[in-house]
Every structure is written in structure tokens, then in C-alpha cells.
Amino acid sequence: MRVITFALFVSLLGAGCQKQNAKEKRYQDFDSLVNAQVTYLTRSKASLKKKATIGCKSDSTSIVPDSTTWSHELDVFRQLDLINRPIYRDAYIVKDRTKDSKSNLLILSYEAPPTFTVPYLRLFYQDSPKRLKKLEALYQESNSLYNTKRILKMYFDDSKGKPYLTGYTIDGNQKMMLSDSTHYTITAEITF
């Protein structure tokens, strides 16, 4: 009798785990996307030309990054993985195959209330989401010390059916407590 009870318990536990895993919903896997880009850009010995502007001051640089530098450069886009947290499981309205009015691309969009840390994410693609051309998202944080908003964009081309990064932009505003608001932009161009 104990063997049957134990076997029944184990089978119910297994079924519960399968249901739990089936409920886990991921909108997009940003870690995999960024890791794939870091690997591709490092192997290709891609060069990075970056221009940063803060207020009225600007600076630019050109380098051939190693994998650590590429990973650091693209870490800001890993923050978008926040939309995959269990608390946001059903919070986003997902729309697919919306036609972009400014191009011949289709859009897969994730929309949430404007108070969310990532209120929107849009993936622009050609024919299939595997042929990703552009990623655009708003990332915002607010606490008692500062408020910040960043519009993040990644631009892709495709090779052998896989997207590779050709550039990115970050356009943001930051307001620290007891100081003025600061506007900044970072524009990066990748060449092979």
C-alpha cells in the first residue's frame, strides 16, 4: 500500500511540475539574443564606432572589441528580459504581424501600462520574426533618488537566416534629485 501511495504521489508531483513548466511563458529571450550577437561580433572581429552626447558635449571612439567588451556594450539590452519575470506573465498585450507604416516590415509588439519598467517592446521583422531587422523598447526607472527613461534600439541585418547586429542607439533622459534633467544619446555603428 505504501508503494502505491508513494508512486501516486510521485506521479502527481511530476504532473504538477509539467503544468508549472507549461505555464512559464517567455515573451523573448534577450540573454540568448545578446549572447549570440557577442559571439558573432567577436568571431567576425567587428569594429565599433560609437558617439556619445551628453547635453552639449559629445565624444566618439572606434575600437575592435573583444567578447568582454561586446558583452559590456550590449548589457543594457539584457535589462529588457525583465518582461519575462513571473509577475508580468500575463501583463503584456501581444500583437503580431502589424504592418509598419514607415517600411515594408511587420511588427511583433508587447504593450503594457505606461507605469511599467518596460511599457513597450517592438520587434520589426521581414516575413518571419526570425528575420529580425529592428528592436525598439522603452526602459524606465523611478525611485526617490532619480528618474530615468531610455529608448533602446538595435538594428539588424541577416546572414544565413540569422540576425546580426549592425548598430544600436540609446536615447535617454535622467533626472537626479535636486539637479537638472540630463539628456544623452549613444549611437553605435558596427562594421565588418
C-alpha positions in Angstrom: 0.0 0.0 0.0 2.8 2.4 0.8 4.5 1.7 -2.6 1.2 2.6 -4.4 0.8 5.7 -2.3 4.3 6.8 -3.0 4.0 6.1 -6.7 0.8 8.1 -6.9 2.4 11.0 -5.0 5.4 11.0 -7.4 3.2 10.9 -10.5 1.1 13.7 -9.2 4.2 15.7 -8.3 5.5 15.1 -11.9 2.2 16.2 -13.4 2.2 19.4 -11.3 5.8 20.2 -12.4 4.8 19.7 -16.1 1.8 22.0 -15.7 4.0 24.6 -13.9 6.6 24.5 -16.7 3.8 24.8 -19.3 2.6 28.0 -17.6 6.0 29.6 -17.7 5.7 32.0 -20.6 8.7 33.8 -22.1 8.0 36.7 -24.4 11.5 37.0 -25.8 14.9 35.5 -24.8 17.2 38.5 -24.6 20.1 36.7 -23.0 20.2 34.3 -26.0 19.9 37.2 -28.4 22.7 39.2 -26.8 24.9 36.2 -26.3 24.5 35.2 -30.0 25.5 38.7 -31.0 28.5 38.8 -28.7 29.7 35.5 -30.2 29.1 36.6 -33.8 30.7 40.0 -33.4 33.7 38.7 -31.6 34.4 35.9 -34.2 33.9 38.4 -37.0 36.3 40.8 -35.4 33.7 43.5 -36.0 34.6 47.1 -35.2 32.5 49.5 -33.2 32.3 53.3 -33.9 30.4 54.9 -31.1 29.4 58.5 -30.5 28.1 59.7 -27.1 26.4 63.0 -26.5 25.5 64.4 -23.0 23.9 67.7 -23.0 26.1 69.9 -25.4 29.2 67.8 -25.1 30.0 64.9 -27.4 32.8 62.3 -27.9 33.4 59.5 -30.3 35.6 56.4 -30.4 36.4 53.5 -32.7 37.5 50.1 -31.4 37.6 46.4 -32.2 36.1 45.0 -29.0 36.8 41.6 -27.5 34.0 39.4 -26.1 34.1 41.0 -22.7 33.8 44.5 -24.2 31.0 43.4 -26.5 29.1 41.8 -23.6 29.5 45.1 -21.6 28.4 47.2 -24.5 25.2 45.2 -25.0 24.3 44.6 -21.3 21.8 47.4 -21.4 19.6 45.3 -23.7 19.7 42.4 -21.3 17.6 44.5 -18.9 14.7 44.1 -21.3 14.5 40.5 -20.0 12.5 42.0 -17.2 9.3 41.4 -19.2 9.8 37.7 -18.6 9.5 37.8 -14.8 6.6 35.8 -13.5 4.9 38.9 -12.2 4.5 40.1 -15.8 3.4 36.8 -17.2 0.0 38.0 -18.5 0.6 41.7 -18.2 1.6 42.4 -21.8 -0.8 42.6 -24.8 0.9 40.9 -27.7 0.1 41.9 -31.3 1.8 40.3 -34.2 2.0 41.0 -38.0 1.1 44.6 -37.7 2.3 46.5 -40.7 4.9 49.2 -40.1 3.7 52.5 -41.7 7.3 53.6 -42.4 8.6 50.5 -44.0 7.7 47.1 -45.5 8.3 45.4 -42.2 5.9 43.6 -39.9 5.8 44.3 -36.1 5.6 42.0 -33.2 4.7 44.3 -30.2 4.4 43.8 -26.5 2.4 46.6 -24.8 1.9 47.2 -21.1 0.6 50.1 -18.9 2.8 53.2 -19.1 3.9 52.8 -15.5 5.7 49.5 -16.2 9.5 49.5 -16.3 9.3 48.3 -19.9 6.0 49.7 -21.2 6.6 48.6 -24.8 8.8 46.4 -26.9 8.6 46.2 -30.6 10.3 43.7 -32.9 10.4 44.8 -36.6 10.9 41.8 -39.0 10.6 40.8 -42.6 8.3 37.8 -43.3 9.1 36.0 -40.0 10.3 37.1 -36.6 13.5 35.0 -37.3 14.4 37.8 -39.9 14.7 40.5 -37.2 15.5 43.9 -38.6 15.0 46.2 -35.6 14.2 46.1 -31.9 12.8 49.1 -30.1 11.8 49.4 -26.4 11.3 51.9 -23.7 13.1 51.2 -20.3 12.3 53.5 -17.4 13.0 53.5 -13.7 11.8 55.8 -11.0 12.7 56.0 -7.3 13.3 58.6 -4.6 16.8 59.5 -5.9 16.3 59.6 -9.7 14.1 59.1 -12.7 15.4 57.7 -16.0 14.0 56.9 -19.4 15.8 55.2 -22.2 14.6 54.4 -25.7 16.7 51.4 -26.8 17.0 50.4 -30.4 19.0 47.6 -32.1 19.4 47.3 -35.9 20.0 44.0 -37.6 20.7 42.5 -41.0 20.6 38.8 -41.7 23.1 36.3 -42.8 22.2 32.6 -43.4 18.8 33.2 -41.8 20.1 34.6 -38.5 20.1 38.3 -37.5 23.4 40.1 -36.8 23.7 43.4 -35.2 24.7 46.4 -37.4 24.1 49.2 -34.9 22.2 50.4 -31.9 21.1 53.7 -30.3 20.2 54.7 -26.7 18.3 57.9 -26.3 17.7 58.9 -22.7 16.9 61.4 -20.0 17.9 61.2 -16.4 16.8 63.4 -13.6 18.6 63.2 -10.3 17.1 64.5 -7.1 18.0 68.3 -6.6 19.5 68.6 -10.1 18.6 69.4 -13.7 17.5 66.8 -16.2 20.2 65.5 -18.4 19.6 64.3 -22.0 22.1 61.8 -23.6 22.4 59.8 -26.8 24.6 57.0 -27.7 24.9 56.0 -31.4 26.9 52.9 -32.4 27.7 51.7 -35.8 29.2 48.2 -36.4 31.3 47.3 -39.4 32.8 44.1 -40.5 
